[in-house]
Amino acid sequence: MRRVASLGVFPLLGAALVAGLGCARPIKTGDPLPGLTKQQRELFEQGRKVMEKQFTPETGLGPLFNAPGCSECHEDPVTGGRGDESEVHVALLRPDGFCDPLAERGGPVIQQHVTPALHAALGIESEPVPPEATTRASRTSPDIFGFGLLDTVPDSKILARADPEDRNHDGISGRPNRFTDGRLGRFGRKALVPTLREFIEGAFVAEQGITNPAVPTEESVGGSPLPPGVDPAPDPEIDQKTVDAADAFVRFLAPPAPLELTHLAKRGRVLFSRVGCAACHVPILKTGKSPVKALCHKKVAAYTDLLLHDMGPDLADICLGLAAPSEFRTEPLMGLHLMPRFLHDGRADTLEKAILLHGGEATASRARFQALDDIHKKALIKFLESL
Amino acid sequence: MRSRKVSPLLVPILGLLLLLPSRAFSGGTPGRASDVSSEGAAETLVATVCSCDPEAKTMNLLTGCGHALRMVKISVPSGTKLARKGQSLRLSDLKPGIIVRVQFRKSEELNLAQTVEVQEPGGGR
């Protein structure tokens, strides 16, 4: 009896050793980066609460807003994931070529909702689109996994891939966008925003109408000031600690783990480079120095170069910063297996359709994809579905 | 054992440093800084020229944070030093899209420029 019992202990002990000591727990979607300190993980969890908080007019929401909370648009399959909302952006492309984001008329983001107080005062359901706007764009809400790693890629690494004059004659001429003060941009579909911190600070105001220490003023209503009495919360409506927590949550979100590659998908990975996708969707970026060990000198399988590329007239919408209407930042493909729709406005419901909608600099790659036989096309799609 | 002497200034300095707001995770800040002097708040803004009106002696500068973009109107009185790489400029030379570093002071409702200098893009990480 004792012998049997003792024999039974060994497999259990072995399993416990493997589970507890031998293998790291696999990263699940929505997990923080591995290697964070206890303090950083606590801040991450505080940030999750900020992301999931539903704001009200009394706690700062609006008067103009797209959503009452961050996780309203970054929710699927977990907080930080994609959303099913689409929003409206506008711009004025002047005859002299200057791209005016209509900051004097309420800015490029057209908020789709208003608080009851603003509705009562002005009788509007959403921010009016300024009549000067020459172009209008629809934007889906992407997931924000792994963005802290993207933020830590040095400018020099991004600029090293820029080839605005296409001097190597490969038909690919990525170029950087610049923020209003000239710094390199990398966040947003048009790569306007230089840092993750500013993207978050700006999004609190432009998406939720929540002023904060970095942006202490509300959006105007198409350029007109807010009527008196419609904004009950004093500015700034959230404090620095709250912004820091939200920043930590997004910054420390791990990229989604790619799915295991099948034999077919492995063939697709080779084709991804051969067809030319990898010229812009650069498979690996390396981060630079960071005070956060989990972000410092890491490789991230982002599948982007964070540069602007001409995607052709069919996809063109607004200009933003230096980005022409047809120029978009190469969309990171990490987490692609979690996405049900593709491209900046979600117009493609399959990956194959998304590839076929690539124009401009991607025309040659698209043609090479179209020339593949069915099994090779399937292999490439299988690879993309694993990311 | 040798005893270490701690400067009496060190403790309050360290205390003040702890009270400063943390920007530990910040990759950068928008191009705006202020310096309070006895004459009032002097500010520096690096922004894009959106429009210029030489007759009214004003310019509208595009600035902001993320996608929350803002317009700042700056008055450029006669005698304001405008330059590009040390060369003098006229206000009419500041075309839309040019990036400028402006030192200005707030005076009642106006932002009064003191110096305007054309900047090259850059200043990143």
Interface residues (C-beta under 8 A of the other chain):
Chain A: R94 D96 G97 F98 D100 P101 A103 E104 G107 P108 V109 D151 T152 P154 D155 R178 T180 D181 G182 R183 L184 F187 G188 L192 V193 P194 T195 L196 R197 E198 F199 I200 E201 G202 A203 V205 A206 P213 A214 V215 T217 E219 Q240 D244 D247 A248 R251 G288 P291 V292
Chain B: P21 S22 A24 F25 S26 G27 G28 T29 P30 G31 V46 A47 T48 C50 N60 L61 L62 T63 G64 C65 G66 H67 A68 L69 R70 M71 K95 P96 G97 I99 Q119 E120 P121 G122 G123 G124 R125
